[in-house]
């Protein structure tokens, strides 16, 4: 939750007037850590200092087209990242693929042997 700049300045002004971090936290219903962070930097962060994603969207989309039935760990190995990174990138792109059990690697091609 982002607080307004006026509210932040009001809290910091209370500290300048002699209120302690604990008193200000209780009075304004904030965490003392939040107030300490505001003391260091009043304004909110606007931009990121790092690239937002390790996996480029176009590379992942191309991989999905070339290997539609691959598992996330296989994509991760090819794209040099983690399975969790693949999961988040696919979710970010709105790709939710359900496995086709006819082509699944976890099932054998033979029948189970149970008579019908």
N, C-alpha and C positions, 0 to 999 in steps of 0.2 A: 504494500500500500504506500503510495506516495503522498506525503503531506505537502501542503502549500508552502511557498517560500515565506509568506507572511507569518504563518504559524511557527515555522522553524526559527525565524528571527525573534519572534516573541519568546520562545522557550530559551534561546540563547541570551536574550536581554535579561530574563529572570536570573540566569546564572551570573551575569555580570553585576546584577544588583545584590548578590550575596546568597542566593539560593544554592543549595548543594545539588549534586547530580541525583542523589536519592530522593530528596524533597521534590525536585522538579519532575522526576519520573513518576512519583506517586501523585503529585498534583495534576499533571497533564495526562496521566494514565499511559505512560510510555515506558519502554525499556531503558535502563541507564546506558546500555551499550548503544542504543539508537542515538541518544543525546550526545554521547561521546563522539560518535561518528559525525554527527552534525557539527560538532565543535571543530573537527578537523576539516570538514568540507560542507559548507552550507548548501551549495547547489547540488541538484541531482546529476548523476551521470547521464550524458546524452548519447555518446557514441561508444562503441566497443573499441578496444585497443587491438584485438586479435580478429582474425578471420572467423566468421561465424560457424562455418562448417568445414570439416576435413574432407568430406566426400562431395565432390561437385555433382550437382543435380544431373547434368547431361551425361556424365560418366556412369552414374548409377542407372539412369533410364536406359542407356545403351546396354548395360550389363543385364538388366531385366529382360530386354527384348531378345538378346542373344541366348540367355540361359534362363528361361521362364520357370523351370521347375527346380532350380537349385535351392539348397538350404542357405540360411543366413550365414552360417559358419563358412560355407564355400565362397560366398560373395566376399566375406570379410578377408579371407585368405587371398583372393584375387586382388582386392582393392587396398590391401595392407592397412586394415583397421580392425576394430573389434566387432563382435556380433551385436553388441548393444548399439554401437554406432550405426550399423546397418539397419537395425530395428528402428531407431529414431529417424534416420534419413528416409526410410520407406514410409513411415508414419507421416513425416513432414510433407512428403509428396502425395500422400493420399493413396498409396498403393497397399492394398490388402489382398494378398493372394492366398487362396485356399488351395491346398494340395489336391491334385487329381490322383486318387489312390491307384489308378491303373498304371501310373508311371512312377509311383512312389518307390524310393530305394529301400524303404523299411519292410516292404512286403515282397514275398517271393512270387514268381509268376505261376507257381504250381498251386493246385488246390490243396486245402488243408488235409484232405483225406477223410473228412467227416462225410458220411453218406447222407444224401438228402432224401 
